[in-house]
């Protein structure tokens, strides 16, 4: 493992609020300049916990957000910004508000689509009117749609997880929903209902499918985590792969079920997921996995598509931290490069320089022979970070820059507790890592 690297910059919000938890979610466009981060507990117009999201364009050290996104008509405790996603060009941004009420149904959830204005994002502006609001037509109390969101490269296909959804009579079995842009695009689309519901054929109550979702750049492959699913071992967690049949999505159950070969109850496999650009490589976090006797050290599992497509399988490789310790929770977040050759994983409980729960990010690189069980190749830490910032709670790789954006939602800023920050961590030269002992 290479020596720990330090952050090159820290993104913060101008006039931060206490416990707004900026950096709880983060995403980056494939072309690099656009970074989006959510602050789900932010107060807006006096509404505590309404939430906001912030857009940075070609961010540089410590600059305030270029644009603030909020939901027009939003109310307290909707937690807008709990999840964010951005299209490859940065033109479409998706923001989840899982606790928003819909037609009187509390916590039904909404995912909002914002489009970049023709003149670009104007620094210091506040955008209150999304192009579209994505909801469930038969939405029910507690669906929590928007807990997780993902978007295809062209911005026309949105995936929103609703882990609280009742499926076939099973409460909180959960589902992932596909929303497709109208023929003329999202602009002025208004309220949209899902084109497809993706569920597990063997799901059961409290699986929490949709806790995390990801989609390939071409929009053909979706992976959804169910961190409390229990087969064959209770509470181990699973990830489900869904593949589009033809040119359009339709409601379906999984094409494949992914599990850890060494999983045990409580691992929470599926708490985080990421997909390569072509959907052939998937990274799935198991933040509570035990490693070498260390309870909750955490691990990330990599799955590769077979020559004939996806099928039920166990991992191609298990990724762990060489210096990992109990309670590190590696895999709390994951990100993967477009090629699928590099995986980043957040370890929010990692102790750094004696400071508990400061958090760190680990990098793993695919070997010449493919993925295999291995230790990390580099550990990234945030310069100036303090104890309990939870660095790595959210992650995004910024392509072509060698930079990882890592959310630290509990960071103090200018003495304001829990204001939150996003660290831009500069990765070292990418060289093959050591094999795991």
C-alpha positions as CSV (number, residue, x, y, z in Angstrom):
1,X,0.0,0.0,0.0
2,X,1.3,3.4,-0.8
3,X,1.6,6.1,1.8
4,X,-1.6,8.0,2.6
5,X,-2.2,11.0,0.3
6,X,-3.8,14.2,1.4
7,X,-6.6,16.3,0.1
8,X,-5.9,19.1,-2.4
9,X,-9.0,21.1,-1.7
10,X,-12.2,21.2,0.4
11,X,-15.6,22.3,-0.9
12,X,-17.9,24.0,1.5
13,X,-21.1,25.9,1.4
14,X,-21.2,29.7,2.0
15,X,-22.9,30.5,5.3
16,X,-23.2,26.8,6.4
17,X,-25.9,25.7,8.8
18,X,-25.4,23.5,11.9
19,X,-25.9,19.8,11.2
20,X,-26.9,20.4,7.6
21,X,-24.6,17.5,6.6
22,X,-23.4,18.8,3.3
23,X,-21.5,15.9,1.6
24,X,-24.0,13.3,2.6
25,X,-24.2,12.5,-1.1
26,X,-21.9,13.4,-4.0
27,X,-21.7,12.8,-7.7
28,X,-19.5,13.9,-10.6
29,X,-20.0,14.2,-14.3
30,X,-18.0,12.0,-16.7
31,X,-16.4,15.1,-18.3
32,X,-15.0,16.2,-15.0
33,X,-16.1,19.8,-14.4
34,X,-19.4,19.3,-12.6
35,X,-19.6,18.1,-9.0
36,X,-22.9,17.9,-7.1
37,X,-23.3,17.4,-3.4
38,X,-26.4,17.1,-1.1
39,X,-27.1,18.7,2.3
40,X,-30.3,16.8,3.3
41,X,-30.6,18.5,6.7
42,X,-30.2,22.1,5.4
43,X,-32.8,24.6,6.5
44,X,-34.5,26.4,3.6
45,X,-36.8,29.4,4.1
46,X,-37.1,28.4,7.8
47,X,-38.0,24.8,7.0
48,X,-35.6,22.6,9.0
49,X,-34.4,19.6,7.2
50,X,-36.0,20.6,3.9
51,X,-32.6,20.0,2.3
52,X,-30.6,21.4,-0.6
53,X,-28.1,20.4,-3.2
54,X,-25.1,22.4,-4.5
55,X,-23.4,22.4,-7.9
56,X,-19.7,23.2,-8.3
57,X,-18.2,23.7,-11.8
58,X,-14.5,23.1,-12.1
59,X,-14.2,23.3,-8.3
60,X,-11.1,24.8,-6.7
61,X,-10.0,24.8,-3.1
62,X,-12.6,26.1,-0.7
63,X,-14.8,27.9,-3.2
64,X,-18.4,28.4,-2.3
65,X,-21.0,26.5,-4.3
66,X,-21.7,27.8,-7.8
67,X,-25.5,27.0,-7.6
68,X,-27.9,26.0,-4.9
69,X,-30.7,23.6,-5.9
70,X,-33.9,23.4,-3.8
71,X,-37.4,22.1,-4.3
72,X,-40.1,24.8,-4.9
73,X,-42.8,24.3,-2.4
74,X,-40.6,22.0,-0.3
75,X,-41.4,21.4,3.3
76,X,-39.5,20.6,6.5
77,X,-37.9,17.2,6.9
78,X,-38.2,16.2,3.2
79,X,-34.4,15.6,3.2
80,X,-33.9,16.8,-0.4
81,X,-30.3,16.0,-1.3
82,X,-30.2,12.6,0.4
83,X,-29.1,11.3,-3.0
84,X,-27.7,13.0,-6.1
85,X,-26.7,11.9,-9.6
86,X,-25.4,13.8,-12.7
87,X,-25.3,12.9,-16.4
88,X,-22.1,12.4,-18.3
89,X,-22.1,16.0,-19.7
90,X,-23.3,17.5,-16.4
91,X,-26.5,18.8,-18.1
92,X,-28.9,16.8,-16.0
93,X,-28.9,16.6,-12.3
94,X,-31.1,14.3,-10.2
95,X,-31.8,14.9,-6.5
96,X,-33.7,12.6,-4.2
97,X,-36.1,13.8,-1.4
98,X,-37.2,10.5,0.1
99,X,-39.2,12.0,2.9
100,X,-41.3,14.3,0.8
101,X,-45.1,13.9,1.0
102,X,-47.0,13.1,-2.2
103,X,-50.8,13.5,-2.3
104,X,-50.9,13.4,1.5
105,X,-48.8,10.3,1.8
106,X,-46.0,11.0,4.2
107,X,-42.5,9.9,3.2
108,X,-43.7,8.7,-0.2
109,X,-40.6,10.4,-1.8
110,X,-39.8,12.3,-4.9
111,X,-36.8,12.5,-7.3
112,X,-36.3,15.8,-9.0
113,X,-34.6,16.5,-12.4
114,X,-32.8,19.8,-12.9
115,X,-31.4,20.9,-16.2
116,X,-28.4,23.1,-16.8
117,X,-29.6,26.5,-18.1
118,X,-28.6,27.5,-21.7
119,X,-26.1,30.0,-20.3
120,X,-24.6,27.5,-17.8
121,X,-24.8,27.4,-14.0
122,X,-24.5,31.0,-12.7
123,X,-22.4,31.2,-9.6
124,X,-24.4,32.2,-6.6
125,X,-27.8,31.5,-8.1
126,X,-30.5,29.5,-6.5
127,X,-32.6,27.3,-8.7
128,X,-36.0,26.4,-7.3
129,X,-37.9,24.9,-10.2
130,X,-36.9,21.5,-11.5
131,X,-37.7,20.4,-15.0
132,X,-39.5,17.3,-13.7
133,X,-40.7,15.7,-10.5
134,X,-40.6,11.9,-10.5
135,X,-43.1,10.1,-8.3
136,X,-44.9,6.8,-8.0
137,X,-48.4,6.9,-9.4
138,X,-49.7,4.7,-6.6
139,X,-47.2,6.0,-4.1
140,X,-47.8,5.0,-0.5
141,X,-46.7,6.3,2.9
142,X,-43.2,5.2,3.6
143,X,-42.1,4.3,0.1
144,X,-39.0,6.5,0.5
145,X,-38.6,7.0,-3.3
146,X,-35.3,8.9,-3.9
147,X,-33.3,7.3,-1.1
148,X,-31.0,6.5,-3.9
149,X,-30.8,7.8,-7.5
150,X,-28.8,7.2,-10.6
151,X,-28.9,8.5,-14.2
152,X,-27.7,7.2,-17.6
153,X,-24.9,9.0,-19.5
154,X,-27.3,10.9,-21.7
155,X,-29.5,11.9,-18.8
156,X,-32.7,10.3,-20.3
157,X,-33.0,7.3,-17.9
158,X,-33.3,7.8,-14.2
159,X,-33.3,5.1,-11.6
160,X,-34.7,5.8,-8.1
161,X,-34.7,3.4,-5.2
162,X,-37.6,3.1,-2.9
163,X,-36.5,0.7,-0.2
164,X,-39.7,1.2,1.9
165,X,-42.0,0.0,-0.9
166,X,-44.4,-2.8,-0.1
167,X,-44.0,-5.5,-2.8
168,X,-46.5,-8.4,-3.1
169,X,-47.6,-7.7,0.4
170,X,-44.2,-7.6,2.0
171,X,-43.5,-4.3,3.7
172,X,-40.1,-2.7,3.0
173,X,-39.2,-5.3,0.5
174,X,-38.2,-2.4,-1.7
175,X,-37.9,-1.8,-5.4
176,X,-36.0,0.3,-8.0
177,X,-38.0,2.4,-10.4
178,X,-37.1,3.4,-14.0
179,X,-38.2,6.8,-15.3
180,X,-37.7,7.6,-19.0
181,X,-37.6,11.1,-20.4
182,X,-40.4,12.1,-22.7
183,X,-39.7,12.2,-26.4
184,X,-38.8,15.9,-26.3
185,X,-36.7,15.5,-23.1
186,X,-37.2,16.5,-19.5
187,X,-37.6,20.2,-20.1
188,X,-41.1,21.1,-18.9
189,X,-42.0,17.5,-18.3
190,X,-43.7,18.3,-15.0
191,X,-44.8,15.2,-13.0
192,X,-43.7,11.9,-14.3
193,X,-44.5,8.3,-13.2
194,X,-42.2,5.3,-13.6
195,X,-41.9,3.4,-16.8
196,X,-40.9,0.2,-15.0
197,X,-40.7,-1.3,-11.5
198,X,-37.7,-3.6,-10.8
199,X,-38.2,-6.1,-8.0
200,X,-36.6,-9.3,-6.6
201,X,-38.3,-12.5,-7.5
202,X,-37.3,-14.0,-4.2
203,X,-37.6,-10.8,-2.1
204,X,-39.2,-10.7,1.4
205,X,-40.1,-8.1,4.0
206,X,-37.4,-5.7,5.2
207,X,-34.9,-6.6,2.4
208,X,-34.6,-2.9,1.6
209,X,-34.0,-3.3,-2.1
210,X,-33.2,0.1,-3.6
211,X,-31.1,1.3,-0.6
212,X,-28.4,1.9,-3.3
213,X,-28.7,1.9,-7.1
214,X,-26.4,2.4,-10.1
215,X,-26.8,2.3,-13.9
216,X,-24.5,1.8,-16.7
217,X,-23.7,4.8,-18.9
218,X,-25.7,3.4,-21.9
219,X,-28.7,2.8,-19.6
220,X,-29.0,-0.9,-20.2
221,X,-27.9,-2.4,-16.9
222,X,-29.0,-1.5,-13.4
223,X,-27.7,-2.9,-10.0
224,X,-29.6,-2.4,-6.8
225,X,-28.6,-3.3,-3.3
226,X,-30.7,-5.0,-0.7
227,X,-28.5,-4.9,2.3
228,X,-30.8,-6.7,4.7
229,X,-31.8,-9.5,2.3
230,X,-31.3,-12.9,3.8
231,X,-30.8,-15.8,1.4
232,X,-29.0,-18.2,1.9
233,X,-27.8,-16.6,5.2
234,X,-30.1,-14.3,7.1
235,X,-29.3,-10.6,6.9
236,X,-26.2,-11.1,4.7
237,X,-27.3,-8.8,2.0
238,X,-27.6,-9.2,-1.8
239,X,-27.3,-7.2,-4.9
240,X,-29.6,-7.6,-7.9
241,X,-28.8,-7.0,-11.6
242,X,-31.5,-5.9,-14.0
243,X,-30.9,-5.8,-17.8
244,X,-33.1,-4.0,-20.3
245,X,-34.8,-6.2,-22.8
246,X,-34.9,-4.4,-26.1
247,X,-34.8,-0.6,-26.3
248,X,-37.2,0.2,-23.5
249,X,-37.4,-0.8,-19.9
250,X,-40.4,-2.8,-18.6
251,X,-41.3,-4.1,-15.2
252,X,-39.2,-7.1,-14.4
253,X,-37.4,-9.2,-11.8
254,X,-33.7,-9.6,-11.7
255,X,-31.5,-11.1,-14.4
256,X,-29.0,-12.1,-11.7
257,X,-28.5,-12.2,-8.0
258,X,-25.1,-11.4,-6.6
259,X,-23.8,-12.7,-3.2
260,X,-20.6,-12.9,-1.2
261,X,-19.2,-16.4,-1.0
262,X,-18.1,-15.8,2.6
263,X,-21.0,-13.7,3.7
264,X,-22.5,-14.0,7.2
265,X,-25.5,-12.4,8.9
266,X,-25.1,-8.6,9.3
267,X,-22.6,-8.0,6.5
268,X,-25.0,-5.5,4.8
269,X,-23.8,-6.4,1.3
270,X,-25.5,-3.9,-1.1
271,X,-25.3,-0.9,1.2
272,X,-23.5,0.8,-1.7
273,X,-23.2,-0.1,-5.4
274,X,-21.4,1.2,-8.5
275,X,-21.3,0.2,-12.2
276,X,-18.7,0.6,-14.9
277,X,-19.6,2.5,-18.0
278,X,-20.6,-0.6,-20.0
279,X,-22.1,-2.4,-16.9
280,X,-19.8,-5.3,-17.1
281,X,-18.1,-4.7,-13.8
282,X,-20.0,-4.0,-10.5
283,X,-18.6,-3.0,-7.1
284,X,-20.8,-3.7,-4.1
285,X,-20.0,-2.6,-0.6
286,X,-20.5,-4.7,2.6
287,X,-19.6,-2.2,5.2
288,X,-20.3,-4.4,8.2
289,X,-18.3,-7.5,7.0
290,X,-15.9,-9.1,9.4
291,X,-12.3,-9.4,8.1
292,X,-9.6,-11.4,9.7
293,X,-11.5,-11.4,13.0
294,X,-12.1,-7.6,12.9
295,X,-15.8,-7.0,13.4
296,X,-17.2,-4.4,11.0
297,X,-13.9,-3.8,9.2
298,X,-15.9,-4.0,5.9
299,X,-15.1,-5.1,2.4
300,X,-16.0,-4.5,-1.2
301,X,-16.9,-7.2,-3.6
302,X,-16.4,-7.0,-7.4
303,X,-18.6,-8.9,-9.8
304,X,-17.9,-9.4,-13.5
305,X,-20.3,-10.2,-16.3
306,X,-19.8,-13.5,-17.9
307,X,-19.3,-14.2,-21.6
308,X,-23.1,-15.0,-21.9
309,X,-24.3,-12.2,-19.8
310,X,-25.2,-11.8,-16.2
311,X,-26.1,-14.9,-14.1
312,X,-26.3,-15.7,-10.4
313,X,-22.8,-15.6,-9.1
314,X,-20.4,-14.9,-6.3
315,X,-17.6,-12.3,-6.5
316,X,-14.7,-12.1,-8.8
317,X,-12.7,-10.5,-6.1
318,X,-12.9,-9.3,-2.5
319,X,-11.2,-6.0,-1.7
320,X,-10.0,-5.2,1.8
321,X,-7.8,-2.7,3.5
322,X,-4.3,-3.9,4.5
323,X,-4.3,-1.7,7.6
324,X,-8.0,-2.2,8.3
325,X,-9.4,-2.4,11.8
326,X,-12.7,-3.3,13.5
327,X,-15.3,-0.7,12.9
328,X,-13.7,0.9,9.8
329,X,-16.8,0.1,7.8
330,X,-15.0,-0.1,4.5
331,X,-17.6,-0.2,1.7
332,X,-19.9,2.4,3.2
333,X,-19.6,4.0,-0.2
334,X,-18.1,2.9,-3.5
335,X,-17.2,4.4,-6.9
336,X,-15.8,2.8,-10.0
337,X,-14.0,4.2,-13.0
338,X,-15.7,4.1,-16.4
339,X,-13.4,1.2,-17.5
340,X,-14.1,-0.7,-14.4
341,X,-10.3,-1.0,-13.6
342,X,-10.3,1.2,-10.5
343,X,-12.5,1.0,-7.4
344,X,-12.7,3.6,-4.6
345,X,-14.2,2.7,-1.3
346,X,-15.1,4.8,1.8
347,X,-14.2,3.7,5.3
348,X,-16.1,6.1,7.4
349,X,-15.0,4.6,10.7
350,X,-11.3,4.6,10.0
351,X,-9.0,6.1,12.6
352,X,-6.5,8.6,11.1
353,X,-3.6,9.9,13.1
354,X,-5.3,8.7,16.3
355,X,-8.6,10.5,15.5
356,X,-11.5,8.1,15.6
357,X,-14.1,8.0,12.8
358,X,-12.2,10.6,10.7
359,X,-12.7,8.4,7.8
360,X,-10.6,7.5,4.7
361,X,-10.8,6.4,1.1
362,X,-9.1,3.3,-0.3
363,X,-8.2,2.7,-3.9
364,X,-8.0,-0.7,-5.6
365,X,-6.8,-1.4,-9.1
366,X,-7.6,-4.4,-11.3
367,X,-4.6,-6.6,-11.9
368,X,-3.5,-7.8,-15.3
369,X,-5.2,-11.1,-14.8
370,X,-8.5,-9.5,-13.6
371,X,-10.0,-8.9,-10.3
372,X,-9.0,-11.1,-7.4
373,X,-9.1,-10.9,-3.6
374,X,-6.5,-8.3,-2.7
375,X,-5.6,-5.5,-0.4
376,X,-5.7,-1.8,-1.2
377,X,-3.1,-0.1,-3.4
378,X,-3.5,3.4,-1.8
379,X,-5.1,5.1,1.1
380,X,-6.3,8.7,0.8
381,X,-6.9,10.9,3.8
382,X,-8.1,14.5,4.2
383,X,-5.6,17.0,5.3
384,X,-6.9,19.0,8.2
385,X,-9.8,16.7,8.9
386,X,-10.8,16.1,12.5
387,X,-12.3,13.2,14.4
388,X,-15.8,12.0,13.5
389,X,-16.0,13.8,10.2
390,X,-16.9,10.5,8.5
391,X,-14.8,11.2,5.4
392,X,-15.9,8.8,2.6
393,X,-19.6,8.8,3.5
394,X,-20.1,9.4,-0.2
395,X,-17.7,9.1,-3.2
396,X,-17.3,10.1,-6.8
397,X,-14.4,9.6,-9.1
398,X,-13.7,12.7,-11.3
399,X,-12.6,11.1,-14.6
400,X,-9.4,12.3,-16.1
401,X,-8.3,14.3,-13.1
402,X,-6.9,11.7,-10.7
403,X,-9.2,13.2,-8.0
404,X,-11.7,11.5,-5.7
405,X,-14.5,13.6,-4.3
406,X,-15.3,12.4,-0.8
407,X,-18.1,13.6,1.4
408,X,-17.6,14.3,5.1
409,X,-21.1,15.2,6.3
410,X,-20.1,15.7,9.9
411,X,-17.2,18.1,9.3
412,X,-17.2,21.3,11.2
413,X,-16.8,24.5,9.0
414,X,-15.8,27.8,10.5
415,X,-16.8,26.4,13.9
416,X,-20.2,25.3,12.7
417,X,-20.8,21.7,13.9
418,X,-22.0,19.2,11.2
419,X,-21.9,21.8,8.4
420,X,-20.2,19.2,6.2
421,X,-17.6,19.3,3.5
422,X,-16.5,17.5,0.3
423,X,-12.8,16.8,0.1
424,X,-11.0,16.5,-3.2
425,X,-8.4,13.8,-2.7
426,X,-5.6,13.5,-5.1
427,X,-4.8,9.9,-6.0
428,X,-1.1,8.8,-6.3
429,X,0.3,7.2,-9.4
430,X,-1.8,4.1,-10.0
431,X,0.4,1.0,-9.6
432,X,-0.6,-2.6,-8.9
433,X,-1.4,-3.3,-5.3
434,X,-0.2,-6.2,-3.1
435,X,-2.2,-9.4,-3.0
436,X,-4.3,-9.8,0.1
437,X,-2.6,-12.1,2.6
